Amino acid sequence: MHRPVILQLAVLGLLIVALPAAASVEPTAARYPALPLSAVARLELAAVDIDAAAREDEIRARDGEPARFAIAERISLTPETDGTWEVLSDPRFLLWRLRIHAPGCLSLNVGFERFQLPKGARLVIHPAGGTELAREYTERDHQPHGQLWTPVIIGDELVIELTLPAASRGDYALELVHIGKGYRFFGEDSSQKSGWCNIDIVCPEGDPWRDEINSVAVYTLNGWWTCTGVMVNNTAEDGTPYFLSANHCGISASNAASMVVYWNYQSPVCGQLSGGSLADNQSGAIFRAAYSTSDFSLVELTALPDPQWNVTYSGWDRSNADPTWAVAIHHPSTDEKAISFEYDPTFTTSYLGTTSPGNGSHIRVVDWDLGTTEPGSSGSPLYNQNKHIVGQLHGGYAACGNDLSDWYGRISVSWAGGGANNNRLSNWLDPLGQAPVSLDLYNPNATGLGVTPFTAFAAQGEPGGPFTPASAQYVLENRGSTDLLYSVTADQTWLAVTGGAGNLAPGASAVVTVAIASAAESLPVGLYGGQIAFTNLTSGDGNTTRQASLQVGSETTIYHWNLDTDPGWTRDGLWAFGQPTGQGGQYGNPDPTSGYTGLNVLGYNLDGDYENDLPERNLTTHGIDCTNLQAVKLRFRRWLGVEQPNYDHAYLRVSTNGTSWTTIWENGSEITDASWQLVEYDLSAHADGQPTVYLRWVMGTTDSSWRYCGWNLDDIEIRALQSTATSAPPTPVTLTALLGASPNPFNPSTDVRYSLARNSEVRMTVHDARGRLLKTLVDGMVPAGAQTARWDGTDQSGRRLGSGIYFARLRADGVSATVKLMLVK
């Protein structure tokens, strides 16, 4: 190790009383007379064995580990033990420098485990041959974790320079513990860049995605791992810097502080696939949540991005709908940002699986039509056709020159995750607790019409009213530089808008009230959906919508199996009805000794643990009639023991035909219930309006080692809103009931059933999840009585639509209703 050297510099006729601020990052040694760099202590590091690193990278890729761009070297070094000290011409300041040299490296980065500077001190890190990408740090960069990790410096030698007030010589902390020796990634030869088929985001293909592109970044972790991530919006739309990536990229509470994020790293010219700038970067993050089943990781960056970087916050969709087409924005091989397109529908599967829905945890992109992904793309977002994130890249086999698949961990699974704040997205991305199905992009630098809050207007009450809340207020703001005309309209007669038109000067705002109208008092029991449109009549910039919903009537228990008697459901393997014996618990906890209420349960092996090497064993209900039901939920008491899903599995599934099954829940971790747990699941997308609904609890598959007690069930309920003949509205209306659709989910067609009290003008339309009109099914006079409208899954032009959630809206004599449709392929 080099011992510190202290030298006094000559004044050279200059009177220096303070360190003046610099407009750009300039080392102190460049401002004042100082020793030449050749006289500054130099730390020599061993060169990287490129061949050995390549072999290790092959193993890492095979094992699913994050991509690597550097070799980490651990050291312990402080200015008090190494480097060269000098006294500046103004003796109130000291200068310390150290050179670090790693022969042949493409880049270097450093990590300080202890970093704290007093007021007036500055730390500058720059290449030995210049100041390009030089970074300055002061006391303002101190974080509670006390660490500092730097962006890469291009080249094989860098300089660390500390300028310190002499009076604070004993009042700082700086300990260098990491040096990352870059052998690939930033600054490498163009022949080593990402594959030829990648599409630079500056190309015309990226034009419709400019806002989303600005939310995606590449980052380093621990100074030697690297992945892609994306800034995500939250329902408060307050710019909290939540950054989403993949769990397998290795982010944890212990290393999040080492994260360095690079924004706008992209080719300056379409097709160049190189030449990007690393200048827009920031350091440090706080771990918030991660979940291995859906492979997500969420951190909160410790600082807001510089406004000049134009960083946006992407929106998301947490529904179970598969995108009809998809887009990926990513850093292939962690090189310059690229965009890829899949024009065909995606599928829900298990990770690396091809059977749909598998365990429902991932979205499979069968093959990319334009572009691809590569190592380093891990953690990058997948967007659906509505420009909402639906997953982040876990892994796959796609590459230039093949038609192989990629798999993305589903946002819909990550939302609830493992049920705790540190393994789910919901409490971070929904701080307002409004649980919207989707959220649009937030652009802090946006112009045009701004509307807050994002949340939908949701009201509830008994038939005839009153409904709570009675109204909601939205604030409209002109974020542009010229006057703006606006209008606010609602598409349902049970919604009324006050203040729905006007003019806004630049920077001005207005409040618009949306209320439940008197027409709602005549609606029968049911769920009703609508949309509020906010329109910039001047330019269209900022046009947006908010969803509205009205629940008429209260949720009640429709079916209840208290298991005092055997319901007679179909049972495979060791599924049984009776009193559990309290045995088992080789791992976890044993079975209970009775039900939650009464003695009996339905359980897997009432005398102990489930077996090793168990195939799937099912408990299946008889067909449950949900014809007149909406907002269907399943509630039951659970006592369950099952090993983590890498080894053993438990599922809850639903079907409308007893043949095709959808997974509603699966164990995302080890479960060791020691008491009865109340659980509830939303079945509305699958059960509403269905004449037959089957439920299935599954035990298995399991491996050949640890065994747990398995499923125990009691007090099983179906809860819903129920439409009945007695719920007819007090005033004459044409619409008697919208009875639902069958089959639902469907493929290729479904029949939407409704009933009219008399001959009436009827309009029935199909809309997507954003409210856009896709097709008109009925438009004209329809006779009284039971009616059916068939939808074949196509739009107005006859084009087949992709899998997803759609809505059929029926209007007759000013009364309307909506039924949810699920198209599956």
Summary of the structure (lengths in Angstrom):
residues: 825
radius of gyration: 30.9
end to end distance: 65.9
largest distance: 102.8
contacts: 2918
relative contact order: 0.08
helix: 9%
strand: 42%
